[in-house]
Amino acid sequence: MEELGVALRTWRDRLTPGAVGLPHHSPRRVAGLRRGELAQLAGISAEYVVRLEQGRATTPSAQVCAALARALQLTDEEQAHLLRLAGHAADPDRVPRLVPGSVHRIVEQLAASPVAVCDASWQLLHWNALFAATFGDPSRLADEERNALLFQFEDHENRLRFTAAERDAFERSLVADLRATTSRYPKDPDVRALVVRLNRGERFRALWELRAVGDHQGARKIVVHPDVGDIAVESNVLTTQGTDLRLVVDTPRDAEARSKLELLSALGLQEMAPRRG
């Protein structure tokens, strides 16, 4: 924890408020961010930052480490070093679930499209504002329920519409992708638990028994939005090197869909009309 504290102070000292978009008017005795400013950027308390830098805090969670890495604008190598110092060494037997800073920056640059980041078991880890506005806000769900396979096979309420053929192809592709994940991470307890849960459903069980293996690379979807109507999108899946994360980018299939996404980008999560009780 002492070495972690030294690293945090060093990284904090090399940043200026202007570099992270913070105003600064009062004189400063030293260059760099103040502890309170780092806390604000990372979404944690200033007192906790003090304890971390003094080596007095308990091991920070992986989520706190990721927030600090984004706030401090760490490189991927520095973020990995931060995680190791905090006791979160990568486990080759577990599905990687930490989103590197480079992936966060890519998502930020793709703000004109709905973008989500999933792990190899299709657990939703990160998304941009337009994804939430288009598909519904995932933050309203418990962490363990944010999984594309659970949404599809447990028939959770969602905004996707498929033809029968599209749905069959989509589900076959997802299941084959999950089968490949189980062979790469056979000891991951979360993956095993996910398969056990999904096997309760007849549709998933029938596809799982086919033992098909493959990569889910995308799908054509209709998003039925409550305010702007149907949005035709093409979903493309990119796998990030070294992390096995899936970057899912939805692009409009026609001009009408593009204009609706532009409208949702401007509106965000606000509703265009009041809901009826």
Secondary structure, DSSP 8 states (H G I E B T S, - for coil): -HHHHHHHHHHHHT--GGGGT----S--SSSS--HHHHHHHHTS-HHHHHHHHTT-S----HHHHHHHHHHTT--HHHHHHHHHHTT----TTS------HHHHHHHHHTTTS-EEEE-TT-BEEEE-HHHHHHH--GGGS-GGG-BHHHHHHTT---SEE--HHHHHHHHHHHHHHHHHHHHH-TT-HHHHHHHHHHTTSHHHHHHHTTT------EEEEEEEETTTEEEEEEEEEEE-TTT--EEEEEEESSHHHHHHHHHHHHHTT--SS----
